[in-house]
Amino acid sequence: MFVSGYVYRLLRAKARGLGIRWSGLMVLVDLDLLGPTEQRSLVEIEKVRGSTMTVLLQDLERRGWVERQVHEGDARVTRVTITTSGRTELRRAGRLLRDHLNAELGGLPGKVLRDVAASLRPLSSALMQKTGGRS
């Protein structure tokens, strides 16, 4: 758990240095995995206040990375969807962060890295099944 925390902090710091808003990136990941999601659910997933999520989604919407739609029957319910542009940004940021992590781990033998990747697949698969997302 400490290792995953270290990797998280390392990548978050790199994202900040690249001008990538980490909380926005996490919402894009959520939407990419879960599909269209109610704003209220995103608040629960990301453990933030509703007003914080509103401001974050306004920024993502302004950038063209998400679309928000108010439910026809209940104006209090907003459904959020990642756009094609949002997916493109998510992939771009993912490549940059993956490249950074690869550089950090560059001194490790290839076999060790392959073994780590192989051992993470079952965990990743189990988590994706639990959340209903894609691997």
C-alpha positions as CSV (number, residue, x, y, z in Angstrom):
1,M,0.0,0.0,0.0
2,F,2.9,2.4,0.7
3,V,4.3,1.7,-2.7
4,S,1.0,2.5,-4.5
5,G,0.8,5.7,-2.4
6,Y,4.3,6.7,-3.5
7,V,3.5,6.1,-7.1
8,Y,0.3,8.1,-6.8
9,R,2.2,11.1,-5.2
10,L,5.0,10.8,-7.8
11,L,2.5,10.9,-10.8
12,R,0.3,13.6,-9.2
13,A,3.4,15.9,-8.8
14,K,4.4,15.2,-12.4
15,A,0.9,16.0,-13.6
16,R,1.0,19.3,-11.7
17,G,4.3,20.1,-13.3
18,L,2.8,19.4,-16.7
19,G,-0.2,21.6,-16.0
20,I,-2.6,18.7,-15.8
21,R,-5.2,19.1,-13.1
22,W,-5.2,15.8,-11.2
23,S,-8.8,16.0,-9.9
24,G,-10.0,16.6,-13.5
25,L,-7.9,13.7,-14.7
26,M,-9.5,11.4,-12.1
27,V,-13.0,12.5,-13.2
28,L,-12.1,11.8,-16.8
29,V,-10.9,8.3,-15.7
30,D,-14.1,7.7,-13.8
31,L,-16.2,8.7,-16.8
32,D,-14.1,6.6,-19.2
33,L,-14.5,3.6,-17.0
34,L,-18.1,4.0,-15.9
35,G,-19.7,5.7,-18.9
36,P,-22.3,8.5,-18.4
37,T,-22.6,9.1,-14.7
38,E,-24.7,11.4,-12.4
39,Q,-22.8,14.3,-11.0
40,R,-23.9,13.2,-7.5
41,S,-22.2,9.8,-8.0
42,L,-18.9,11.6,-9.1
43,V,-19.1,13.5,-5.8
44,E,-19.3,10.3,-3.9
45,I,-16.6,8.6,-5.9
46,E,-14.1,11.5,-5.7
47,K,-15.0,12.3,-2.1
48,V,-15.4,16.0,-2.7
49,R,-18.2,18.6,-2.0
50,G,-20.9,19.1,-4.5
51,S,-19.8,22.7,-5.1
52,T,-16.2,21.5,-5.7
53,M,-17.4,19.0,-8.3
54,T,-19.6,21.7,-10.0
55,V,-16.6,24.0,-10.4
56,L,-14.4,21.1,-11.7
57,L,-17.0,20.0,-14.2
58,Q,-17.5,23.6,-15.4
59,D,-13.7,23.7,-16.1
60,L,-13.8,20.3,-17.9
61,E,-16.9,21.4,-19.9
62,R,-15.2,24.7,-20.9
63,R,-12.3,22.7,-22.2
64,G,-14.7,20.5,-24.2
65,W,-13.8,17.3,-22.3
66,V,-17.2,16.6,-20.7
67,E,-20.8,17.3,-21.5
68,R,-23.4,17.8,-18.8
69,Q,-27.1,17.2,-19.3
70,V,-29.8,18.0,-16.8
71,H,-32.4,15.2,-16.4
72,E,-35.7,16.1,-18.0
73,G,-37.8,15.0,-15.1
74,D,-35.6,16.3,-12.3
75,A,-33.5,19.4,-12.7
76,R,-31.5,18.5,-9.6
77,V,-30.0,15.5,-11.5
78,T,-27.1,16.2,-13.9
79,R,-25.6,13.4,-16.0
80,V,-22.0,13.8,-17.1
81,T,-20.4,12.2,-20.2
82,I,-16.8,12.3,-21.4
83,T,-16.4,13.6,-24.9
84,T,-14.1,12.4,-27.7
85,S,-11.9,15.3,-26.9
86,G,-11.9,14.3,-23.2
87,R,-10.8,10.8,-24.1
88,T,-8.1,12.2,-26.3
89,E,-6.8,14.3,-23.4
90,L,-7.0,11.4,-21.0
91,R,-4.9,9.2,-23.3
92,R,-2.4,12.1,-23.9
93,A,-2.0,12.7,-20.1
94,G,-1.8,8.9,-19.5
95,R,1.0,8.6,-22.1
96,L,3.0,11.5,-20.5
97,L,2.6,10.0,-17.0
98,R,3.4,6.5,-18.1
99,D,6.5,7.8,-19.9
100,H,7.5,9.5,-16.6
101,L,7.0,6.4,-14.6
102,N,8.9,4.4,-17.1
103,A,11.8,6.8,-16.8
104,E,11.7,6.5,-13.0
105,L,11.8,2.7,-13.3
106,G,14.3,2.7,-16.1
107,G,17.1,1.1,-14.1
108,L,15.1,-2.0,-13.3
109,P,15.6,-5.1,-15.4
110,G,13.0,-5.8,-18.0
111,K,12.0,-9.1,-16.5
112,V,11.2,-7.4,-13.2
113,L,9.0,-4.8,-14.9
114,R,7.2,-7.6,-16.9
115,D,6.7,-9.6,-13.7
116,V,5.2,-6.6,-11.9
117,A,2.9,-5.8,-14.9
118,A,1.8,-9.5,-15.0
119,S,1.1,-9.6,-11.3
120,L,-1.0,-6.4,-11.5
121,R,-3.3,-7.7,-14.3
122,P,-5.5,-9.9,-12.0
123,L,-5.9,-7.0,-9.5
124,S,-6.8,-4.6,-12.3
125,S,-9.2,-7.0,-13.8
126,A,-10.9,-7.6,-10.5
127,L,-11.3,-3.9,-9.8
128,M,-12.7,-3.2,-13.3
129,Q,-15.3,-6.0,-12.8
130,K,-16.2,-4.6,-9.4
131,T,-16.7,-1.1,-10.8
132,G,-18.3,-2.3,-14.1
133,G,-15.6,-0.6,-16.0
134,R,-13.4,-1.7,-18.9
135,S,-9.9,-3.2,-18.4
